[in-house]
Amino acid sequence: MAFPRVSAVIFLILLIGSLSLLCIGVFALYQTTETHQNNEEYVEGKIVAIGSKMDFELVTEAGQHLHFSCSNSCRAFMTHMQRHFYEHAMTYVFYVEGSKNHLIAVDVD
């Protein structure tokens, strides 16, 4: 009698685990497609300077220096950006181009 109960518990744990992973995967896919606009571009590089006006400078692997201003959504990532700055970590910046080729960072990772 104990074997059917044990197998039922194992089956239930596996069912709950697989459904949880499925839900997390669907949510992550939805969040990635919904958060970025169609006119956004992205660039990767290293942050070399962070200014006091919520702006920063990024250097790409090709050596190109890009200056970004933070949008309202980007301001939430300031501590994350500072960590990337101190660690010299690769940073992905999603941005839109404003007037006069002004780059506005929307998301920083």
C-alpha positions in Angstrom: 0.0 0.0 0.0 2.9 2.4 0.6 4.2 2.2 -3.0 1.2 3.8 -4.7 1.3 6.7 -2.2 5.0 7.3 -2.7 4.6 7.2 -6.5 1.6 9.6 -6.2 3.7 12.1 -4.1 6.6 11.9 -6.6 4.3 12.4 -9.5 2.7 15.4 -7.8 6.1 17.0 -7.1 7.2 16.5 -10.7 3.9 17.8 -12.0 4.0 21.0 -9.9 7.7 21.5 -10.8 7.2 21.2 -14.5 4.1 23.5 -14.5 6.1 26.0 -12.5 9.0 25.9 -15.0 6.5 26.2 -17.9 4.9 29.3 -16.4 8.2 30.9 -15.7 9.4 30.3 -19.2 6.2 31.8 -20.7 6.4 34.8 -18.4 10.0 35.5 -19.3 9.3 35.2 -23.0 6.3 37.6 -22.7 8.3 40.1 -20.7 11.2 40.1 -23.2 8.9 40.8 -26.2 6.7 43.3 -24.5 9.2 45.6 -22.8 11.1 46.8 -25.8 9.6 49.0 -28.5 10.0 48.4 -32.2 12.2 51.5 -32.7 14.6 50.5 -30.0 18.2 49.5 -30.8 20.8 48.0 -28.5 24.5 48.1 -28.2 26.9 46.4 -25.9 30.1 47.7 -24.3 31.6 48.8 -21.1 30.6 51.8 -19.0 33.5 54.2 -18.6 31.8 57.1 -16.9 28.6 57.9 -15.1 27.6 61.5 -14.8 25.7 63.4 -12.1 22.8 64.2 -14.5 21.8 60.5 -14.8 23.9 60.1 -18.0 26.7 57.7 -18.8 29.3 56.9 -21.5 29.7 53.5 -23.0 32.7 52.3 -25.1 32.0 49.5 -27.6 34.4 46.7 -28.5 35.1 48.6 -31.7 36.3 51.6 -29.6 33.3 53.8 -30.3 32.3 56.2 -27.5 28.6 56.6 -27.0 27.0 59.1 -24.6 23.5 58.2 -23.2 21.0 60.0 -21.1 18.8 58.0 -18.9 15.0 57.9 -19.3 12.7 57.4 -16.4 12.8 53.6 -16.7 16.6 53.7 -16.9 17.0 55.5 -13.6 15.9 52.4 -11.7 19.0 50.6 -13.0 21.5 53.1 -11.6 22.9 50.8 -8.9 23.2 48.0 -11.5 25.0 50.4 -13.8 27.4 51.4 -11.0 28.2 47.8 -10.4 29.0 47.2 -14.1 31.1 50.4 -14.0 33.2 49.2 -11.0 33.6 45.7 -12.3 34.3 46.7 -15.9 31.5 44.3 -17.0 29.9 44.1 -20.4 26.7 46.1 -20.5 23.8 45.9 -22.9 22.0 49.2 -23.4 18.6 49.4 -25.2 18.1 52.9 -26.4 16.1 55.2 -28.7 17.5 57.9 -30.8 16.1 61.4 -29.9 16.4 64.6 -31.7 19.9 65.7 -33.0 21.2 62.1 -32.6 20.7 62.3 -28.8 20.7 58.7 -27.4 18.2 58.0 -24.6 18.8 54.7 -22.7 15.6 52.8 -22.0 17.0 49.6 -20.4 20.4 48.7 -19.1 21.5 45.2 -18.4 
